[in-house]
Amino acid sequence: MKKTFFITFAIYSLLFGICHAQWVQMNNGMGNLTVYSLAVSGNNFFAGTWNNGVYLSTNNGTSWTQTSLNNRVVHSLAVKGNNIFAGTLYYGVYLLTDNGTSWTQTSLNNQSVISLAVNGNDIFAGTFSNGVFLSTNNGTSWTQTSLNNRIVNALAVNGNNIFAGTILGYGVYVSTNNGTNWIQRNEGLVAFYIYTLCILNNYIFAGTGDSSVYRRPLGELTGIQPISNEVPNQFSLSQNYPNPFNPVTKIRFDIPPGSSVAQTFPYRVVNLSVYDILGREVATLVNEELKPGTYEVEWNAAKYSSGVYFYRIAIHSDKLLTEDYSETRKMMLIK
C-alpha cells in the first residue's frame, strides 16, 4: 500500500510539474525593457532594446550588462563571425568586434535599419522607406540596391538568393543574384504586409499582417533570374541548353518594352510551361508579372521520365490576357 502511494505521488508530481512548466522572465540587470532583437555569438547573448541600446549576457541570460551602445533603438541584430551588427532607428548600422566593449557606427549612419541579414561576406540592411543596402567589406561602405523605395521589415538568405519582406501592399521581393536585381513574387498571397521571413527544409515562410503564415517552396522563387541590364527590342524564346539534357536545363527569353503599354503597364504577364508528348502540362516555370528584360529559368526534370517535352511561352500586356507573343519549342530529356 505504501509503495503504491509513493508511485502514485511520483506520477502526480511529474504531471503537475509538466503542466506547470512556464516561461521565466530573465531581466536581471536589464529591467522591464522592450526587446526588439536577439542574437547569439558563441557564449555571448545580445538583446537589442527600445532606446536603451544593446545588452549582453554571458551566462545564458541569467544576468545582463548594458553595452556601450546604450542610447539607441535597436531593431535588428546580425552575427558575422566574431562581428555583431546592430540596425538602429535613425542612426543606421553599428559594428561590434570586441564583445560589447566598443561599438563603431558604420558609414550607413542616417537610415532607420529594421532588418539585417548576412550572406557570406555580404551584409544586407533593410531600411524604412529606402529599401535594401549592401556592404561587401564588413560595413566600411554600403551601396543601395535596386530595391530602393520600400519599407523592408524582414530579410532572409539562401545561397545567392535574398528575400525581402515589405509592407504597404508590396509583399515579397526576391533577388537571385545577391541583390543586384529584384523581382516581386506575390502569387497566392492575400496579405501583402510581411513582418518576418524564415527558411526551413526548402521552404520559405512569411509571417503576415492579419493572415498568419504563408509557405512556398524555395525552388518556385529561385528558378528565374534576370541576366542582363540591357532591354531587348523584340520578343524571343531561345532553345533550351543543354539539349538533350539530364536532368537540368535552362531556358532564356526576352521581353521588350511596349509602346503605349510600357508607359502605363511597365510589367507584362508571362507564362512559361512544360508539356509532355501528349500535350499535358507537367510543370509551370513562370507565371508572374515581369518588367522588360532578358531572363533565364531552370527546369529540373529529375522526377520525370525520358522523352520529348515541349515548352511554351505566352506573354500578355495586361491581366486581361491580351496575348502579345507566344512560341513553343521542343526539348529532349535523356536519362
Residue pairs with C-beta under 8 A, 6 or more apart in sequence:
26 57
26 61
26 62
26 64
27 33
27 64
28 62
28 63
28 64
29 55
29 63
29 64
29 65
29 66
30 47
30 49
30 55
30 64
30 66
33 49
33 50
33 52
33 55
34 49
34 50
35 47
35 48
35 49
35 50
36 48
36 49
36 50
36 73
36 74
36 75
36 76
37 47
37 48
37 74
37 75
37 76
37 77
37 87
38 45
38 46
38 47
38 48
38 77
39 45
39 46
39 48
39 77
39 78
39 79
39 84
40 46
40 79
41 79
41 82
41 84
41 99
43 58
44 56
44 57
44 58
44 99
44 100
45 56
45 57
45 58
45 60
45 61
46 54
46 55
46 56
46 57
46 67
46 77
46 84
46 100
47 54
47 55
47 56
47 57
47 64
48 54
48 74
48 75
48 76
48 77
48 86
49 55
49 73
49 74
50 73
51 71
51 72
51 73
52 66
52 70
52 71
53 66
53 67
53 69
53 70
53 71
53 72
53 74
54 66
54 67
54 69
54 70
54 74
54 77
54 86
54 96
54 100
54 103
55 64
55 65
55 66
55 67
56 64
56 65
56 66
56 67
56 99
56 100
57 63
57 64
57 65
65 100
67 96
67 100
67 101
67 103
68 100
68 101
68 102
68 103
69 86
69 94
69 96
69 103
72 86
72 88
72 89
72 91
72 94
73 88
73 89
73 90
74 86
74 87
74 88
75 87
75 88
75 89
75 112
75 113
75 114
75 115
76 86
76 87
76 113
76 114
76 115
76 116
76 126
77 84
77 85
77 86
77 87
77 116
78 84
78 85
78 87
78 116
78 117
78 118
78 123
79 85
79 118
80 118
80 123
80 138
82 97
83 95
83 96
83 97
83 138
84 95
84 96
84 97
85 93
85 94
85 95
85 96
85 116
85 118
85 123
85 139
86 93
86 94
86 95
86 96
86 103
87 93
87 113
87 114
87 115
87 116
87 125
87 126
88 94
88 112
88 113
89 112
89 114
90 110
90 111
90 112
91 105
91 109
91 110
92 105
92 106
92 108
92 109
92 110
92 111
92 113
92 125
93 105
93 106
93 108
93 109
93 111
93 113
93 116
93 123
93 125
93 139
93 142
94 103
94 104
94 105
94 106
95 103
95 104
95 105
95 106
95 138
95 139
96 102
96 103
96 104
97 104
106 135
106 139
106 140
106 142
107 139
107 140
107 141
107 142
108 125
108 133
108 135
108 139
108 142
111 125
111 127
111 128
111 130
111 133
112 127
112 128
112 129
113 125
113 126
113 127
113 128
114 126
114 127
114 128
114 151
114 152
114 153
115 125
115 126
115 152
115 153
115 154
115 155
115 165
116 123
116 124
116 125
116 126
116 155
117 123
117 124
117 126
117 155
117 156
117 157
117 162
118 124
118 157
119 157
119 160
119 162
119 178
121 136
121 138
122 134
122 135
122 136
122 178
122 179
123 134
123 135
123 138
123 139
124 132
124 133
124 134
124 155
124 157
124 162
124 179
125 132
125 133
125 134
125 135
125 142
126 132
126 152
126 153
126 154
126 155
126 164
127 133
127 151
127 152
128 151
129 149
129 150
129 151
130 144
130 148
130 149
131 144
131 145
131 147
131 148
131 149
131 150
131 152
131 164
132 144
132 145
132 147
132 148
132 152
132 155
132 162
132 164
132 179
132 182
133 142
133 143
133 144
133 145
134 142
134 143
134 144
134 145
134 178
134 179
135 141
135 142
135 143
145 175
145 179
145 180
145 182
146 180
146 181
146 182
147 164
147 173
147 175
147 179
147 182
150 164
150 166
150 168
150 170
150 173
151 166
151 167
151 168
152 164
152 165
152 166
153 165
153 166
153 167
153 194
153 195
153 196
154 163
154 164
154 165
154 194
154 195
154 196
154 197
154 206
154 207
155 162
155 163
155 164
155 165
155 197
156 162
156 163
156 165
156 197
156 198
156 199
156 204
157 163
157 199
158 199
158 204
158 218
158 222
159 222
160 176
160 177
160 178
161 174
161 175
161 176
161 218
161 221
161 222
162 174
162 175
162 178
162 179
163 172
163 173
163 174
163 175
163 197
163 199
163 204
163 221
164 172
164 173
164 174
164 175
164 182
165 171
165 172
165 194
165 195
165 196
165 197
165 206
166 172
166 173
166 192
166 194
167 192
167 193
167 194
167 195
167 209
168 192
168 193
169 192
169 193
170 184
170 192
171 184
171 185
171 186
171 189
171 192
171 194
172 184
172 185
172 186
172 189
172 194
172 197
172 206
173 182
173 183
173 184
173 185
174 182
174 183
174 185
174 221
174 222
175 181
175 182
175 183
176 183
176 222
176 224
176 225
177 225
177 226
181 225
181 226
183 224
183 226
183 288
183 290
184 289
185 221
185 288
186 192
187 287
187 288
188 214
188 216
189 206
189 208
189 214
190 211
191 208
191 209
191 210
191 211
191 214
192 208
193 208
193 209
193 210
194 206
194 207
194 208
194 209
195 207
195 208
195 209
196 206
196 207
197 204
197 205
197 206
197 207
198 204
198 205
198 207
199 205
199 218
202 217
202 218
202 219
203 215
203 216
203 217
203 218
204 215
204 216
204 218
204 221
205 213
205 214
205 215
206 213
206 214
206 215
206 216
207 213
208 214
219 300
223 285
223 297
223 298
223 299
224 285
224 286
224 295
224 296
224 297
225 295
225 296
225 297
226 293
226 294
226 295
227 252
227 294
227 295
227 296
228 293
228 294
229 293
230 294
231 256
231 257
231 292
231 293
232 254
232 255
232 256
232 292
232 293
232 294
233 256
234 254
234 256
235 253
235 254
235 255
235 256
235 315
235 324
235 325
235 327
236 253
236 254
237 251
237 252
237 253
237 311
237 313
237 327
237 329
238 251
238 252
238 253
239 329
239 331
240 249
240 250
240 251
240 299
240 311
240 329
240 331
241 249
241 250
242 249
243 249
243 331
243 332
244 331
244 332
244 333
244 334
245 301
245 331
245 332
245 333
245 334
246 333
246 334
246 335
247 300
247 301
247 302
247 304
247 333
247 335
248 298
248 299
248 300
248 301
248 302
249 298
249 299
249 301
249 331
250 296
250 297
250 298
250 299
251 272
251 285
251 296
251 297
251 298
251 299
251 311
252 294
252 295
252 296
253 270
253 272
253 294
253 295
253 297
253 313
254 293
254 294
254 295
255 268
255 270
255 290
255 291
255 292
255 293
255 294
255 295
255 315
256 292
257 266
257 292
258 265
258 268
258 317
258 324
261 317
261 318
262 292
265 317
265 318
266 291
266 292
267 289
267 290
267 291
268 289
268 290
268 291
268 292
268 315
268 316
268 317
268 324
269 288
269 289
269 315
269 316
269 317
269 318
269 319
269 321
270 286
270 287
270 288
270 289
270 290
270 313
270 314
270 315
270 316
271 284
271 286
271 287
271 313
271 314
271 315
272 284
272 285
272 286
272 287
272 297
272 311
272 312
272 313
273 281
273 283
273 284
273 285
273 287
273 311
273 312
274 281
274 282
274 283
274 284
274 285
274 299
274 309
274 310
274 311
275 281
275 282
275 309
275 310
275 311
275 312
276 282
276 307
276 309
276 310
277 307
277 308
277 309
277 310
282 304
282 309
283 299
285 297
285 299
285 311
286 295
286 297
286 313
299 311
301 309
301 333
304 333
305 333
305 335
306 333
306 334
306 335
307 332
307 333
308 330
308 331
308 332
308 333
309 330
309 331
309 332
309 333
310 328
310 329
310 330
310 331
311 328
311 329
311 331
312 326
312 327
312 328
312 329
313 325
313 326
313 327
313 328
314 323
314 325
314 326
315 323
315 324
315 325
315 326
316 322
316 323
316 324
317 324
